[in-house]
Amino acid sequence: MRCPKCGFQEDKVIDSRASRDGSTIRRRRECLSCEHRFTTYEEIEKPSRLMVLKRDGRHEEFTREKLIAGIQRACQKRPVSPEAIEELGGQIYTQMVNSYDREVNYREIGERVMNALRGLDKVAYIRFASVYRRFEEADEFVHEVKKLEKPHDTLTQPLPGV
């Protein structure tokens, strides 16, 4: 540590204290040359933020708020509680942050949201899929709806007579 008064690079620590929340350490130091006392703070270096590689090649910070806003738009005027949306968004956000270090492709986020919405609300799923997949033809939309008709669980046996 360089003394702010004389620039000498050697000092001794007189006192160390952790902050109330434990995120920083306050150190009281004394220069060994001029005996000037000064205070320094140490904090844990936070990891770099997770970035999303967008469709057009841009990078944007991955935020929980934007993820939840997208889910909310898909669930608008649907019988889905705000708590369920928050929980779903939080789960997906945590999965992404734990799975990727620096960058995640928009496709991975979109697929995870679609899979989660498929189980939550089928109309919200279709809404999200139509924006995410950029349906331009009615056939594409119909094809996605027909995929919902197919059973997704291959272990479930059909009931007799149905």
C-alpha positions in Angstrom: 0.0 0.0 0.0 1.4 3.4 -0.9 1.2 6.2 1.7 -1.1 9.0 0.4 1.2 11.6 2.0 4.8 10.6 1.1 4.3 7.7 -1.3 6.4 5.3 0.7 5.3 1.7 0.0 5.7 0.1 3.5 3.2 0.5 6.3 1.9 -1.4 9.3 -1.7 -2.2 10.1 -2.8 -0.7 13.4 -6.4 -1.9 13.4 -8.7 -4.1 11.3 -12.5 -4.3 11.6 -15.1 -5.9 9.5 -18.1 -3.8 8.3 -21.5 -4.5 9.8 -22.7 -6.6 6.9 -19.3 -8.4 6.6 -18.7 -7.4 3.0 -15.7 -5.1 3.6 -12.8 -4.8 6.0 -11.6 -1.4 7.3 -7.9 -1.2 8.0 -6.2 1.6 9.9 -2.6 1.9 8.6 0.6 3.8 9.6 3.3 4.7 7.1 6.7 3.4 8.3 8.5 6.4 6.8 6.5 9.5 7.8 4.1 7.9 10.4 1.1 9.3 8.6 -2.1 7.3 9.5 -4.6 6.5 6.8 -7.6 4.1 6.3 -8.1 1.5 3.6 -11.0 -0.7 2.8 -10.9 -4.2 1.3 -13.9 -5.9 -0.3 -14.4 -9.1 -2.1 -14.2 -8.7 -5.9 -17.5 -9.6 -7.4 -17.6 -11.9 -10.4 -18.3 -10.4 -13.8 -22.0 -10.2 -14.8 -23.6 -12.8 -17.0 -24.2 -11.4 -20.5 -26.8 -12.5 -23.1 -25.7 -12.9 -26.7 -28.7 -11.4 -28.5 -30.1 -12.5 -31.9 -28.5 -9.5 -33.6 -25.1 -10.1 -32.1 -25.3 -7.5 -29.4 -24.5 -8.3 -25.7 -26.8 -7.2 -22.9 -26.7 -7.9 -19.2 -28.8 -10.8 -18.1 -31.2 -9.5 -15.4 -33.9 -11.2 -13.4 -36.2 -8.2 -13.9 -36.2 -8.4 -17.7 -36.7 -12.2 -17.6 -39.7 -11.8 -15.3 -41.1 -9.0 -17.4 -41.1 -11.3 -20.5 -42.8 -14.0 -18.5 -45.4 -11.5 -17.2 -46.2 -10.3 -20.8 -46.8 -13.9 -21.9 -49.0 -14.5 -18.8 -51.0 -11.3 -19.2 -54.7 -11.8 -18.6 -54.1 -15.5 -17.8 -55.0 -17.2 -14.5 -51.4 -17.2 -13.4 -50.5 -15.6 -10.0 -47.8 -13.0 -9.7 -46.1 -15.3 -7.1 -46.0 -18.1 -9.7 -44.4 -15.8 -12.2 -41.8 -14.5 -9.7 -41.0 -18.1 -8.7 -40.6 -19.3 -12.2 -38.5 -16.3 -13.2 -36.3 -16.8 -10.1 -35.8 -20.5 -10.8 -34.8 -19.8 -14.4 -32.5 -16.9 -13.4 -30.8 -19.1 -10.8 -30.3 -21.9 -13.3 -28.8 -19.6 -15.9 -26.4 -17.9 -13.4 -25.3 -21.3 -12.0 -24.9 -22.9 -15.4 -23.0 -20.1 -17.3 -20.0 -18.0 -16.3 -19.9 -15.1 -18.6 -22.2 -15.4 -21.6 -25.4 -17.2 -22.5 -27.1 -17.4 -25.9 -30.6 -16.0 -26.1 -31.8 -19.4 -27.5 -30.9 -21.2 -24.2 -32.9 -18.7 -22.2 -35.9 -18.8 -24.6 -36.0 -22.6 -24.6 -35.9 -22.8 -20.8 -38.7 -20.2 -20.5 -40.8 -22.0 -23.1 -40.4 -25.4 -21.3 -41.4 -23.8 -18.0 -44.4 -22.0 -19.5 -45.6 -25.2 -21.2 -46.2 -26.7 -17.8 -47.6 -23.5 -16.3 -50.1 -22.2 -18.9 -50.4 -23.4 -22.5 -51.7 -20.1 -23.8 -48.8 -18.2 -22.2 -46.5 -20.8 -23.8 -48.0 -20.1 -27.2 -47.7 -16.4 -26.7 -44.1 -16.6 -25.7 -43.2 -19.0 -28.5 -44.9 -16.8 -31.1 -42.6 -13.9 -30.1 -39.5 -15.9 -29.4 -39.7 -18.0 -32.6 -41.0 -15.1 -34.7 -43.9 -16.8 -36.3 -44.5 -15.2 -39.7 -47.0 -17.7 -41.2 -50.2 -19.0 -39.7 -48.9 -22.6 -40.5 -46.0 -22.1 -38.0 -48.5 -21.0 -35.3 -50.8 -24.0 -36.0 -47.8 -26.4 -35.9 -46.8 -25.2 -32.5 -50.4 -25.5 -31.2 -50.6 -29.1 -32.5 -47.4 -29.9 -30.7 -49.3 -29.2 -27.5 -51.9 -31.8 -28.4 -49.2 -34.5 -28.4 -48.6 -36.0 -25.0 -45.2 -34.9 -23.7 -44.9 -37.6 -21.1 -43.9 -40.8 -22.7 -44.2 -42.8 -19.5 -47.9 -42.1 -19.0 -50.1 -44.9 -20.4 -53.4 -43.9 -22.0 -56.5 -44.8 -20.0 -58.5 -47.8 -21.3 -61.4 -46.7 -23.4 -60.0 -43.2 -24.0 
